[in-house]
Amino acid sequence: MNSIINYTLYLADNALILGQRNSAWCGHGPVLEQDIAITNISLDLIGQARSFYQYAAELTGNGATEDSLAYLRTEREFKNVLLTEQPNGDWAQTILRQFFFSTYQFYLYQALVNQPDTRIAAIAEKSLKEVSYHLRWSSEWVIRLGDGTEESNRRLHKALEALWCYTGELFMPAEFEAGIDLVGLKNDWSTKVKTILEEATLAVPDNVFMHSGGKTGNHTEQMGFILTELQYMQRAYPDSEW
């Protein structure tokens, strides 16, 4: 039971933290259409997080709710990968972060549809249409930036240098991931990422040290700032309802 709870929280935490990160672009996107697009992606991710938190709360019992799991856990209790908590940076960094994660999420959710836990399978199946759009949208932007101007290519290359070292953790198994084919998932992810990066005139980095720890609650300093903003209202006004 604990493994199912922890894995469900892992799925929820990834979606919530990345959704929170992306939401900071609301009203600040480069053009109106893309401002709306990244905001809608944030809402999609937060909606996925809600579904997983609701299931985790039912499994946990003891009065747990989706709100308590999102707003009242500490930094060390969150299980999201380090990639999702990295700063937005410029538009290129946000796009590349989304592309890396959406590629992972797309192949993961495809696999989860066939998992024995029917609730997780149902949430994954329902979310696949959203994730497919996230992947297509971010892929197109990666190509557009990489194969665009000298400046856009430079910015995307800089984002690649900053973020690549956090991608390895996606495929480093945690105890709660028993039964998930991370090797097959990595192969699918790597093939897709390499294809898109080549179209963007960028090469996959070699021999990069991969950071890890998020799955076991060891986060970067960024996580504290995210939770301070995310959890402020609930901690300042306990048990508030809207």
C-alpha positions as CSV (number, residue, x, y, z in Angstrom):
1,M,0.0,0.0,0.0
2,N,2.8,2.5,0.9
3,S,4.4,2.0,-2.5
4,I,1.1,2.8,-4.3
5,I,0.7,5.9,-2.1
6,N,4.2,7.1,-2.7
7,Y,4.1,6.5,-6.4
8,T,0.8,8.3,-6.7
9,L,2.3,11.2,-4.8
10,Y,5.3,11.2,-7.1
11,L,3.0,11.5,-10.1
12,A,1.1,14.3,-8.4
13,D,4.1,16.2,-7.1
14,N,5.7,16.3,-10.6
15,A,2.6,17.7,-12.1
16,L,1.9,20.2,-9.4
17,I,5.5,21.7,-9.1
18,L,5.9,22.0,-12.9
19,G,2.4,23.5,-13.1
20,Q,3.3,26.0,-10.4
21,R,6.5,26.9,-12.2
22,N,4.8,27.4,-15.6
23,S,2.0,29.5,-14.0
24,A,4.5,32.3,-13.4
25,W,4.4,33.0,-17.1
26,C,0.7,34.0,-17.0
27,G,0.6,37.5,-18.3
28,H,4.3,37.5,-19.2
29,G,4.4,35.2,-22.3
30,P,6.2,36.5,-25.4
31,V,3.0,36.9,-27.4
32,L,-0.6,36.5,-26.3
33,E,-1.3,33.2,-28.0
34,Q,1.7,31.6,-26.3
35,D,0.9,33.2,-23.0
36,I,-2.5,31.5,-23.1
37,A,-0.9,28.2,-24.2
38,I,1.6,28.0,-21.3
39,T,-1.1,29.0,-18.9
40,N,-3.4,26.3,-20.2
41,I,-0.6,23.8,-19.9
42,S,-0.2,24.9,-16.2
43,L,-3.9,24.2,-15.6
44,D,-3.7,20.8,-17.3
45,L,-0.8,19.8,-15.0
46,I,-2.5,21.1,-11.9
47,G,-5.6,19.2,-12.9
48,Q,-3.6,16.0,-13.2
49,A,-2.1,16.7,-9.9
50,R,-5.5,17.0,-8.3
51,S,-6.6,13.7,-9.6
52,F,-3.6,11.9,-8.3
53,Y,-3.8,13.8,-4.9
54,Q,-7.4,12.8,-4.5
55,Y,-6.5,9.1,-5.0
56,A,-3.5,9.4,-2.7
57,A,-5.7,11.0,0.0
58,E,-8.2,8.1,-0.3
59,L,-5.4,5.6,0.1
60,T,-3.8,7.5,3.0
61,G,-7.0,8.0,5.0
62,N,-6.6,9.7,8.4
63,G,-8.4,12.8,7.2
64,A,-5.9,13.4,4.3
65,T,-7.2,15.6,1.5
66,E,-5.9,16.8,-1.8
67,D,-5.3,20.2,-0.2
68,S,-3.4,18.8,2.8
69,L,-1.2,16.8,0.5
70,A,-0.4,19.8,-1.7
71,Y,-0.3,22.6,0.9
72,L,0.8,21.0,4.2
73,R,3.6,18.7,3.4
74,T,7.2,19.9,3.9
75,E,9.9,20.1,1.3
76,R,11.4,16.7,2.3
77,E,8.0,15.0,1.8
78,F,7.7,16.0,-1.9
79,K,8.9,13.4,-4.4
80,N,9.1,15.4,-7.6
81,V,12.2,15.1,-9.8
82,L,14.6,18.0,-9.7
83,L,13.9,18.9,-13.3
84,T,10.4,20.2,-12.5
85,E,11.6,22.6,-9.9
86,Q,14.3,24.3,-12.0
87,P,13.9,28.1,-12.6
88,N,11.9,29.3,-15.5
89,G,14.8,31.3,-16.8
90,D,14.0,32.7,-20.2
91,W,11.5,31.4,-22.7
92,A,14.0,28.9,-24.1
93,Q,14.7,27.3,-20.7
94,T,11.0,27.0,-19.9
95,I,10.3,25.4,-23.3
96,L,13.1,22.9,-23.0
97,R,12.2,22.0,-19.5
98,Q,8.6,21.4,-20.6
99,F,9.8,19.3,-23.6
100,F,12.0,17.1,-21.5
101,F,9.3,16.4,-19.0
102,S,6.4,16.1,-21.5
103,T,8.3,13.5,-23.5
104,Y,8.8,11.5,-20.3
105,Q,5.2,12.0,-19.2
106,F,3.9,10.9,-22.6
107,Y,5.7,7.6,-22.6
108,L,5.1,7.0,-18.9
109,Y,1.3,7.6,-19.2
110,Q,1.2,5.3,-22.2
111,A,2.7,2.6,-20.0
112,L,0.6,3.4,-17.0
113,V,-2.6,2.8,-19.0
114,N,-1.8,-0.9,-18.8
115,Q,-0.8,-1.0,-15.1
116,P,-2.8,-3.2,-12.7
117,D,-3.9,-0.2,-10.6
118,T,-7.0,0.8,-12.4
119,R,-7.3,4.2,-10.8
120,I,-3.8,5.3,-11.9
121,A,-4.5,3.8,-15.3
122,A,-7.7,5.8,-15.7
123,I,-6.0,9.1,-14.7
124,A,-3.1,8.4,-17.1
125,E,-5.5,7.5,-20.0
126,K,-7.6,10.6,-19.4
127,S,-4.5,12.8,-19.3
128,L,-2.8,11.5,-22.4
129,K,-4.7,13.8,-24.8
130,E,-3.4,16.8,-22.8
131,V,0.2,15.4,-22.6
132,S,0.2,14.7,-26.3
133,Y,-0.5,18.4,-26.9
134,H,2.1,19.5,-24.4
135,L,4.7,17.3,-26.2
136,R,3.7,18.6,-29.7
137,W,3.7,22.2,-28.6
138,S,7.0,22.1,-26.8
139,S,8.7,20.1,-29.6
140,E,7.6,22.6,-32.2
141,W,9.1,25.4,-30.0
142,V,12.4,23.6,-29.4
143,I,12.8,23.3,-33.2
144,R,11.7,26.8,-33.8
145,L,14.2,28.2,-31.3
146,G,17.1,25.9,-32.2
147,D,16.7,26.3,-36.0
148,G,15.8,30.0,-35.8
149,T,18.1,32.9,-35.3
150,E,21.6,32.9,-33.9
151,E,20.3,34.4,-30.7
152,S,17.5,31.9,-30.2
153,N,19.9,29.0,-30.9
154,R,22.3,30.4,-28.4
155,R,19.6,30.7,-25.7
156,L,18.4,27.1,-26.3
157,H,21.9,25.8,-26.2
158,K,22.4,27.6,-22.9
159,A,19.1,26.0,-21.6
160,L,20.4,22.6,-22.7
161,E,23.6,23.0,-20.7
162,A,21.6,24.1,-17.6
163,L,18.9,21.3,-17.7
164,W,20.4,18.2,-19.2
165,C,22.1,17.2,-16.0
166,Y,18.6,16.9,-14.4
167,T,17.2,14.5,-17.0
168,G,18.9,11.4,-15.8
169,E,16.9,11.3,-12.5
170,L,13.8,10.5,-14.5
171,F,15.1,7.0,-15.1
172,M,16.8,6.3,-11.8
173,P,14.5,3.9,-10.0
174,A,13.0,4.7,-6.6
175,E,11.6,1.9,-4.3
176,F,8.1,3.0,-5.2
177,E,8.6,2.5,-8.9
178,A,8.7,-1.3,-8.8
179,G,7.1,-2.7,-11.9
180,I,7.8,0.4,-14.1
181,D,10.0,-0.4,-17.1
182,L,12.3,2.6,-16.8
183,V,14.8,1.1,-19.2
184,G,12.2,0.9,-22.0
185,L,11.0,4.3,-21.0
186,K,14.5,5.8,-21.2
187,N,15.0,4.3,-24.7
188,D,11.8,5.8,-26.0
189,W,12.5,9.2,-24.3
190,S,16.1,9.3,-25.7
191,T,15.0,8.5,-29.2
192,K,12.4,11.2,-29.3
193,V,14.6,13.8,-27.6
194,K,17.6,13.1,-29.9
195,T,15.3,13.4,-33.0
196,I,13.9,16.8,-31.9
197,L,17.3,18.2,-30.8
198,E,18.8,17.2,-34.2
199,E,16.0,19.1,-36.0
200,A,16.8,22.0,-33.7
201,T,20.5,21.8,-34.8
202,L,21.6,20.8,-31.3
203,A,23.5,17.7,-30.1
204,V,22.8,15.5,-27.1
205,P,25.4,16.3,-24.5
206,D,28.0,13.6,-23.6
207,N,29.4,12.5,-20.3
208,V,27.3,14.8,-18.1
209,F,27.0,14.1,-14.3
210,M,23.3,13.5,-13.5
211,H,21.9,15.1,-10.3
212,S,19.3,13.2,-8.4
213,G,17.5,13.2,-5.0
214,G,14.1,14.6,-5.7
215,K,12.4,11.2,-5.6
216,T,13.6,10.7,-2.1
217,G,13.0,14.3,-0.9
218,N,16.4,15.8,-1.4
219,H,15.7,18.9,-3.4
220,T,17.5,21.9,-4.7
221,E,17.3,25.3,-2.9
222,Q,14.6,26.2,-5.5
223,M,12.0,24.0,-3.9
224,G,11.8,26.0,-0.7
225,F,11.0,29.2,-2.7
226,I,8.3,27.3,-4.7
227,L,6.6,26.0,-1.6
228,T,6.8,29.3,0.2
229,E,4.7,30.8,-2.6
230,L,2.5,27.8,-3.2
231,Q,1.6,27.1,0.4
232,Y,1.4,30.6,1.8
233,M,-2.4,31.1,1.9
234,Q,-3.1,27.7,3.5
235,R,-0.4,28.1,6.1
236,A,-1.3,31.7,6.9
237,Y,-5.0,31.0,7.1
238,P,-5.3,27.3,8.1
239,D,-8.3,25.3,6.9
240,S,-9.4,28.1,4.5
241,E,-12.0,27.1,1.9
242,W,-12.9,28.8,-1.3
